[in-house]
Amino acid sequence: MTHAIVRNSNPFWIDEKHDFIQSFLNHPRIIHAELSTNNDEYDIVVIGTGLSGAGCVYWLRKLYPVERFPRILLLEKNARPCSGASGRNGGFLWPSYDYLVGYAEDFGYENGCQWIEFQHENIRSIAQAVEENKIDCDINITRGNVALARNTEELKNIVKSYELMKDYLETHSKTKMSLDNLELWDHEKCQEMLHSDKFIGGLFMRESGTVWVAKLVYGLLKYCLDQPGVELITQGKVIRIEDSKNIILENGRVIVARQAIVHATNAYAVEYLDFVRDKIIPTRGQCCRSKPMETIFWPFGLSAHDGREYYHQSPKDGCIVFGGCRWRSPDTEHNNQNDAEVNHLIGEEHKKFFSLWHPGIAEKSLTVEIDQEWTGIMGFTVDHLPLIGPLPNDSKQFLLAGYNGNGMPNGFLCAKAIARMIANDDPCREGEENNTVTFLKMFLPERFDNPNIVQTSQKNRH
Ligand SMILES: Cc1cc2nc3c(=O)[nH]c(=O)nc-3n(C[C@H](O)[C@H](O)[C@H](O)COP(=O)(O)OP(=O)(O)OC[C@H]3O[C@@H](n4cnc5c(N)ncnc54)[C@H](O)[C@@H]3O)c2cc1C
């Protein structure tokens, strides 16, 4: 019975049939939790092997000499690394220009624009890591993505976001962002580009794209495990932390972290970490992948309905990855941590989407047929900001979580910021020196104890 349920949620990206998974699992530095010795001691222990955890260890080894942190451990509860959201997502690498109006309302104009700049820098740093380490992960950050509007209310948000960014760029001449990156589409342009007359406008963003995230993460993990002093323990589920240094695994083993513990466990952190229980809301997202299609309808990625639906087509085989429609579930999938099952109501909406919104596909006598469906768990936060930094009053434990379903354009630089914080460096400095943004203080968990961190900026409305 359990078997049948598990097969229901079958993420394409980490499907057993892909060779890159099995060949990675043969790495000699991967240890099964049962075989690790009790009272293992490490300088740093990073819990979780998604983009966040892998990224954090990557940066610790890239930025600092081995002698600084001789022994580093990655801990993963599953048999396979990257089995959480990073192996189950939509694969978009998309700075949230289209959300800027919301960011500015919630966190202030300057903070909102800086957050977009941070996301841009994050995407570039992923592309650089991929290139430097020759990671084969289908990354393309120039194919572009378009946020589409179906009605005037959605269009208003998109146009307002564009105008806010235009204004920001006029007054911040040194930034590395450019208005050339953005293009507003009207109804006619949408018709020309989309095989659909259903969208009345859109915001096209050139420097953004897609990536096979699990391959990216496995590439980063391989880099980490090839470095001296780095190990990975699988099937090592953390159930408790004692005295900010003893990590208790489900099987009773205790691992000691001498300098720092990083919680890169996304929404799953609510299972064992008190601080996040009232701050992170586990929220289940659902994606599917179609059978191959002969025609490539869109060379770029797309989102609709204020980002609630998102999709892109592989230029290799025409398969469409589609995600969203949580609104179809009575509880919008909030407080749901079961990624072994899919929601059939949401699945029905996925099936209907293309005939409703892209009638041009049927006009070519083609149908989008779903081949695989899966779910994954996102870490939404109560104030919609990531939680990045030390736990208040505990300088040895760091949170690296809470991307509100938008981890790809945030996670890698957040991981770098945590590496810097562990080494007592300022994560903002690199950005300040290079006319860009490498960290935002409003992400710090201490904002819940010290509301000035965010509220000051909220008053800074445009
Ligand atoms: C369906 C879906 C679609 C999405 N689409 C996109 C998208 O297109 N673009 C985008 O930017 N973002 C997207 N996201 C969000 C994105 O995937 C996440 O923000 C990102 O993957 C989070 O990465 P992470 O490393 O922090 O967490 P995860 O990838 O979830 O990694 C956490 C790891 O911790 C491990 N773990 C958890 N608890 C424990 C424990 N107690 N002990 C040991 N190990 C533990 C887990 O097994 C897992 O490997 C999507 C998410 C979902 C679910």
PDBQT file of the ligand as one rigid body, heavy atoms in Angstrom, charges set to zero:
ROOT
HETATM    1  C1  LIG A 501       6.723  21.696  -6.139  1.00  0.00    +0.000 C 
HETATM    2  C2  LIG A 501       7.739  22.763  -5.911  1.00  0.00    +0.000 A 
HETATM    3  C3  LIG A 501       8.096  23.616  -6.950  1.00  0.00    +0.000 A 
HETATM    4  C4  LIG A 501       9.046  24.596  -6.744  1.00  0.00    +0.000 A 
HETATM    5  N1  LIG A 501       9.487  25.332  -7.809  1.00  0.00    +0.000 NA
HETATM    6  C5  LIG A 501      10.473  26.230  -7.638  1.00  0.00    +0.000 A 
HETATM    7  C6  LIG A 501      11.019  26.909  -8.749  1.00  0.00    +0.000 A 
HETATM    8  O1  LIG A 501      10.664  26.651  -9.901  1.00  0.00    +0.000 OA
HETATM    9  N2  LIG A 501      11.959  27.869  -8.520  1.00  0.00    +0.000 N 
HETATM   10  C7  LIG A 501      12.372  28.158  -7.232  1.00  0.00    +0.000 A 
HETATM   11  O2  LIG A 501      13.164  29.075  -7.051  1.00  0.00    +0.000 OA
HETATM   12  N3  LIG A 501      11.932  27.451  -6.172  1.00  0.00    +0.000 NA
HETATM   13  C8  LIG A 501      11.010  26.497  -6.348  1.00  0.00    +0.000 A 
HETATM   14  N4  LIG A 501      10.573  25.772  -5.281  1.00  0.00    +0.000 N 
HETATM   15  C9  LIG A 501      11.164  26.027  -3.961  1.00  0.00    +0.000 C 
HETATM   16  C10 LIG A 501      12.567  25.417  -3.860  1.00  0.00    +0.000 C 
HETATM   17  O3  LIG A 501      12.564  24.112  -4.344  1.00  0.00    +0.000 OA
HETATM   18  C11 LIG A 501      13.039  25.438  -2.401  1.00  0.00    +0.000 C 
HETATM   19  O4  LIG A 501      12.959  26.760  -1.914  1.00  0.00    +0.000 OA
HETATM   20  C12 LIG A 501      14.467  24.957  -2.267  1.00  0.00    +0.000 C 
HETATM   21  O5  LIG A 501      14.659  23.729  -2.917  1.00  0.00    +0.000 OA
HETATM   22  C13 LIG A 501      14.843  24.814  -0.814  1.00  0.00    +0.000 C 
HETATM   23  O6  LIG A 501      16.117  24.236  -0.760  1.00  0.00    +0.000 OA
HETATM   24  P1  LIG A 501      16.691  23.757   0.626  1.00  0.00    +0.000 P 
HETATM   25  O7  LIG A 501      18.013  23.167   0.391  1.00  0.00    +0.000 OA
HETATM   26  O8  LIG A 501      16.591  24.873   1.603  1.00  0.00    +0.000 OA
HETATM   27  O9  LIG A 501      15.632  22.664   1.114  1.00  0.00    +0.000 OA
HETATM   28  P2  LIG A 501      15.427  21.153   0.608  1.00  0.00    +0.000 P 
HETATM   29  O10 LIG A 501      15.813  21.006  -0.787  1.00  0.00    +0.000 OA
HETATM   30  O11 LIG A 501      14.052  20.759   0.996  1.00  0.00    +0.000 OA
HETATM   31  O12 LIG A 501      16.485  20.357   1.449  1.00  0.00    +0.000 OA
HETATM   32  C14 LIG A 501      16.298  20.064   2.819  1.00  0.00    +0.000 C 
HETATM   33  C15 LIG A 501      17.016  18.749   3.078  1.00  0.00    +0.000 C 
HETATM   34  O13 LIG A 501      17.025  18.506   4.479  1.00  0.00    +0.000 OA
HETATM   35  C16 LIG A 501      16.784  17.120   4.687  1.00  0.00    +0.000 C 
HETATM   36  N5  LIG A 501      16.245  16.995   6.050  1.00  0.00    +0.000 N 
HETATM   37  C17 LIG A 501      15.062  17.488   6.493  1.00  0.00    +0.000 A 
HETATM   38  N6  LIG A 501      14.895  17.214   7.792  1.00  0.00    +0.000 NA
HETATM   39  C18 LIG A 501      15.992  16.552   8.190  1.00  0.00    +0.000 A 
HETATM   40  C19 LIG A 501      16.402  15.991   9.446  1.00  0.00    +0.000 A 
HETATM   41  N7  LIG A 501      15.626  16.068  10.533  1.00  0.00    +0.000 N 
HETATM   42  N8  LIG A 501      17.609  15.368   9.499  1.00  0.00    +0.000 NA
HETATM   43  C20 LIG A 501      18.410  15.283   8.393  1.00  0.00    +0.000 A 
HETATM   44  N9  LIG A 501      18.049  15.769   7.185  1.00  0.00    +0.000 NA
HETATM   45  C21 LIG A 501      16.864  16.406   7.083  1.00  0.00    +0.000 A 
HETATM   46  C22 LIG A 501      15.773  16.786   3.608  1.00  0.00    +0.000 C 
HETATM   47  O14 LIG A 501      15.678  15.406   3.389  1.00  0.00    +0.000 OA
HETATM   48  C23 LIG A 501      16.321  17.556   2.431  1.00  0.00    +0.000 C 
HETATM   49  O15 LIG A 501      17.263  16.814   1.683  1.00  0.00    +0.000 OA
HETATM   50  C24 LIG A 501       9.628  24.777  -5.449  1.00  0.00    +0.000 A 
HETATM   51  C25 LIG A 501       9.279  23.913  -4.414  1.00  0.00    +0.000 A 
HETATM   52  C26 LIG A 501       8.357  22.911  -4.634  1.00  0.00    +0.000 A 
HETATM   53  C27 LIG A 501       8.035  21.983  -3.500  1.00  0.00    +0.000 C 
ENDROOT
TORSDOF 0
